[in-house]
Amino acid sequence: MSTGLLLQEAPSRRRHEEQALARLSERELEILGLIADGLSNTAIAARLSVMERTVESHIARIFAKLDLVPGSDGNRRVLAVLMYLRSY
């Protein structure tokens, strides 16, 4: 793929990512931010005073809302964080 094509796709990808992130609830964005800070599920649960299973449920919903399906190319946690960081 040529660099020119990548540059043309960038605005479209950014728009798609912004729309996907807009679907996240305030709590899901908070959790995604904590993931971006490098926290594990256990650490996020402790920080938010919730059960780890609750964090896992939020993360599953984050992946679904960001269209990051299991088996997709790459690590879904990393891809979600990259979307989050590119939005700022």
MARBA-3410 file (N, C-alpha, C, O; in Angstrom, 1 decimal):
88
0.8,-1.2,0.0,0.0,0.0,0.0,0.9,1.2,0.0,1.8,1.3,0.8 ~ 0.6,2.2,-0.9,1.4,3.4,-1.0,1.1,4.3,0.2,0.1,4.3,0.8 ~ 2.1,5.2,0.5,1.9,6.2,1.5,0.8,7.2,1.2,0.0,7.6,2.1 ~ 0.6,7.5,-0.1,-0.5,8.4,-0.5,-1.8,7.8,-0.2,-2.7,8.5,0.3 ~ -2.0,6.5,-0.4,-3.2,5.8,0.0,-3.5,5.8,1.5,-4.6,6.0,1.9
-2.4,5.6,2.2,-2.6,5.7,3.7,-3.0,7.0,4.1,-3.9,7.1,5.0 ~ -2.5,8.1,3.5,-2.8,9.4,3.9,-4.3,9.7,3.6,-5.0,10.4,4.3 ~ -4.8,9.2,2.5,-6.2,9.4,2.1,-7.1,8.6,3.0,-8.2,9.1,3.3 ~ -6.7,7.5,3.5,-7.5,6.7,4.4,-7.5,7.2,5.8,-8.5,6.9,6.5 ~ -6.5,8.0,6.2,-6.4,8.5,7.6,-7.6,9.3,8.0,-8.2,9.0,9.1
-8.1,10.3,7.3,-9.3,11.0,7.7,-10.5,10.1,7.9,-11.3,10.3,8.8 ~ -10.7,9.2,7.0,-11.8,8.3,7.1,-11.7,7.4,8.3,-12.7,7.2,9.0 ~ -10.5,6.9,8.5,-10.3,6.0,9.7,-10.5,6.8,11.0,-11.2,6.4,11.9 ~ -10.0,8.1,11.0,-10.2,8.9,12.2,-11.7,9.2,12.5,-12.1,9.2,13.6 ~ -12.4,9.5,11.4,-13.8,9.7,11.6,-14.6,8.5,12.1,-15.4,8.6,13.0
-14.2,7.3,11.6,-14.8,6.1,12.1,-14.4,5.9,13.6,-15.3,5.5,14.3 ~ -13.2,6.1,13.9,-12.8,5.9,15.3,-13.5,6.9,16.2,-13.9,6.5,17.3 ~ -13.7,8.1,15.8,-14.4,9.1,16.6,-15.8,8.7,16.8,-16.3,8.9,17.9 ~ -16.4,8.2,15.8,-17.8,7.8,15.9,-17.9,6.6,16.8,-18.9,6.5,17.6 ~ -17.0,5.7,16.7,-17.0,4.5,17.6,-16.8,4.9,19.1,-17.5,4.4,19.9
-15.8,5.8,19.3,-15.6,6.2,20.7,-16.8,7.0,21.3,-17.0,7.0,22.5 ~ -17.5,7.7,20.4,-18.7,8.4,20.9,-19.8,7.5,21.4,-20.7,7.9,22.1 ~ -19.8,6.2,21.0,-20.7,5.2,21.5,-20.4,4.8,22.9,-21.3,4.1,23.5 ~ -19.2,5.0,23.4,-18.9,4.6,24.7,-19.5,5.4,25.8,-19.7,6.6,25.6 ~ -19.9,4.7,26.9,-20.5,5.5,28.0,-19.3,6.2,28.7,-18.2,5.9,28.5
-19.7,7.0,29.6,-18.7,7.8,30.5,-17.8,6.8,31.2,-16.6,6.9,31.3 ~ -18.5,5.7,31.8,-17.7,4.7,32.6,-16.8,3.9,31.6,-15.6,3.7,32.0 ~ -17.2,3.6,30.5,-16.4,2.9,29.5,-15.2,3.7,29.1,-14.1,3.2,29.0 ~ -15.4,5.0,28.9,-14.3,5.9,28.5,-13.3,6.0,29.7,-12.1,6.0,29.5 ~ -13.8,6.0,30.9,-13.0,6.0,32.1,-12.1,4.8,32.2,-10.9,4.9,32.4
-12.7,3.6,31.9,-12.0,2.4,32.0,-11.0,2.3,30.8,-9.8,1.9,31.0 ~ -11.3,2.8,29.7,-10.4,2.8,28.5,-9.2,3.7,28.8,-8.1,3.4,28.5 ~ -9.5,4.8,29.5,-8.4,5.7,29.9,-7.4,5.0,30.9,-6.2,5.2,30.8 ~ -8.0,4.2,31.8,-7.2,3.5,32.8,-6.4,2.4,32.1,-5.2,2.1,32.5 ~ -7.0,1.8,31.1,-6.2,0.8,30.3,-5.0,1.5,29.6,-3.9,1.0,29.6
-5.3,2.7,29.1,-4.3,3.5,28.4,-3.2,3.9,29.4,-2.0,4.0,29.0 ~ -3.5,4.0,30.7,-2.5,4.3,31.7,-1.7,3.1,32.1,-0.7,3.2,32.8 ~ -2.1,1.9,31.5,-1.3,0.7,31.8,-1.8,-0.2,32.9,-1.1,-1.1,33.3 ~ -3.0,0.2,33.4,-3.5,-0.6,34.5,-4.1,-2.0,34.0,-4.7,-2.0,33.0 ~ -3.9,-3.0,34.9,-4.5,-4.3,34.6,-6.0,-4.3,35.0,-6.4,-3.3,35.7
-6.7,-5.3,34.7,-8.1,-5.4,35.1,-8.2,-5.4,36.6,-9.1,-4.7,37.1 ~ -7.3,-6.1,37.3,-7.3,-6.1,38.7,-7.1,-4.7,39.3,-7.8,-4.3,40.3 ~ -6.2,-4.0,38.8,-5.8,-2.6,39.3,-7.0,-1.7,39.0,-7.3,-0.8,39.8 ~ -7.6,-1.8,37.8,-8.8,-1.0,37.5,-9.9,-1.2,38.5,-10.6,-0.3,39.0 ~ -10.2,-2.5,38.7,-11.2,-2.9,39.7,-11.0,-2.3,41.1,-11.9,-1.7,41.7
-9.7,-2.4,41.5,-9.4,-1.8,42.8,-9.5,-0.3,42.8,-10.1,0.3,43.8 ~ -9.1,0.4,41.8,-9.2,1.8,41.6,-10.6,2.3,41.7,-11.0,3.3,42.3 ~ -11.5,1.6,41.0,-12.9,2.0,40.9,-13.8,1.3,42.0,-15.0,1.6,42.0 ~ -13.2,0.5,42.8,-14.0,-0.2,43.9,-15.1,-1.0,43.3,-16.3,-0.9,43.8 ~ -14.8,-1.8,42.3,-15.8,-2.7,41.7,-15.1,-4.1,41.6,-13.9,-4.2,41.8
-15.9,-5.1,41.3,-15.4,-6.4,41.1,-14.7,-6.5,39.7,-15.0,-5.8,38.8 ~ -13.7,-7.4,39.7,-12.9,-7.5,38.4,-13.8,-8.0,37.3,-13.6,-7.6,36.1 ~ -14.8,-8.8,37.6,-15.8,-9.3,36.6,-16.5,-8.1,36.0,-16.8,-8.1,34.8 ~ -16.8,-7.0,36.7,-17.5,-5.8,36.2,-16.6,-5.1,35.2,-17.0,-4.7,34.2 ~ -15.3,-5.1,35.5,-14.3,-4.4,34.6,-14.3,-5.3,33.3,-14.3,-4.7,32.2
-14.2,-6.6,33.4,-14.2,-7.4,32.3,-15.4,-7.2,31.4,-15.3,-7.2,30.2 ~ -16.6,-7.0,32.0,-17.8,-6.8,31.3,-17.8,-5.5,30.5,-18.2,-5.4,29.4 ~ -17.3,-4.4,31.2,-17.1,-3.1,30.5,-16.2,-3.2,29.4,-16.4,-2.7,28.3 ~ -15.1,-3.9,29.5,-14.1,-4.1,28.5,-14.7,-4.8,27.3,-14.4,-4.5,26.1 ~ -15.4,-5.8,27.5,-16.1,-6.6,26.5,-17.0,-5.7,25.7,-17.1,-5.7,24.4
-17.8,-4.8,26.4,-18.6,-3.8,25.7,-17.8,-2.8,24.9,-18.2,-2.4,23.8 ~ -16.7,-2.4,25.5,-15.8,-1.4,24.8,-15.4,-2.0,23.5,-15.5,-1.4,22.4 ~ -14.9,-3.3,23.5,-14.4,-3.9,22.3,-15.6,-4.0,21.3,-15.4,-3.8,20.1 ~ -16.8,-4.4,21.7,-17.9,-4.5,20.8,-18.3,-3.2,20.2,-18.5,-3.1,19.0 ~ -18.3,-2.1,21.0,-18.7,-0.8,20.5,-17.6,-0.2,19.5,-17.9,0.6,18.7
-16.4,-0.7,19.7,-15.3,-0.2,18.8,-15.1,-1.1,17.7,-14.1,-1.0,16.9 ~ -16.0,-2.1,17.5,-15.9,-3.1,16.4,-14.6,-3.8,16.4,-14.0,-4.2,15.3 ~ -14.1,-4.2,17.6,-12.9,-5.0,17.7,-13.3,-6.4,18.1,-13.5,-6.7,19.3 ~ -13.5,-7.2,17.1,-14.0,-8.6,17.3,-12.9,-9.5,17.6,-11.7,-9.3,17.2 ~ -13.2,-10.6,18.4,-12.2,-11.6,18.7,-11.6,-12.2,17.4,-12.4,-12.4,16.4
-10.4,-12.4,17.4,-9.7,-13.0,16.2,-9.3,-11.9,15.2,-8.8,-12.2,14.1 ~ -9.6,-10.6,15.5,-9.2,-9.6,14.5,-7.7,-9.5,14.6,-7.0,-9.9,15.5 ~ -7.1,-8.9,13.6,-5.7,-8.7,13.5,-5.3,-7.8,14.7,-5.8,-6.7,14.8 ~ -4.3,-8.2,15.4,-3.8,-7.4,16.5,-4.4,-7.7,17.9,-5.4,-8.4,18.0 ~ -3.9,-7.1,18.9,-4.4,-7.2,20.2,-5.5,-6.2,20.4,-5.2,-5.0,20.3
-6.7,-6.6,20.8,-7.8,-5.7,20.9,-7.6,-4.6,22.0,-8.0,-3.5,21.8 ~ -6.9,-5.0,23.0,-6.7,-4.0,24.1,-5.8,-2.9,23.6,-6.0,-1.7,23.9 ~ -4.7,-3.3,22.9,-3.8,-2.3,22.3,-4.5,-1.4,21.2,-4.4,-0.2,21.2 ~ -5.3,-2.1,20.4,-6.0,-1.3,19.3,-7.0,-0.3,19.9,-7.2,0.8,19.4 ~ -7.7,-0.7,21.0,-8.6,0.2,21.7,-7.9,1.4,22.2,-8.4,2.5,22.1
-6.8,1.1,22.9,-6.0,2.2,23.4,-5.5,3.2,22.3,-5.5,4.4,22.5 ~ -5.0,2.6,21.2,-4.6,3.4,20.1,-5.7,4.4,19.6,-5.5,5.5,19.3 ~ -6.9,3.8,19.5,-8.0,4.6,19.1,-8.2,5.8,20.1,-8.4,6.9,19.7 ~ -8.2,5.4,21.3,-8.4,6.4,22.4,-7.4,7.5,22.3,-7.7,8.7,22.4 ~ -6.1,7.1,22.2,-5.0,8.1,22.2,-5.1,9.0,21.0,-4.8,10.2,21.0
-5.5,8.4,19.8,-5.5,9.2,18.6,-6.7,10.2,18.7,-6.7,11.2,17.9 ~ -7.6,10.0,19.6,-8.8,10.9,19.6,-8.4,12.2,20.4,-9.2,13.2,20.4 ~ -7.2,12.3,21.0,-6.8,13.5,21.8,-5.7,14.2,21.1,-5.3,15.2,21.6
END
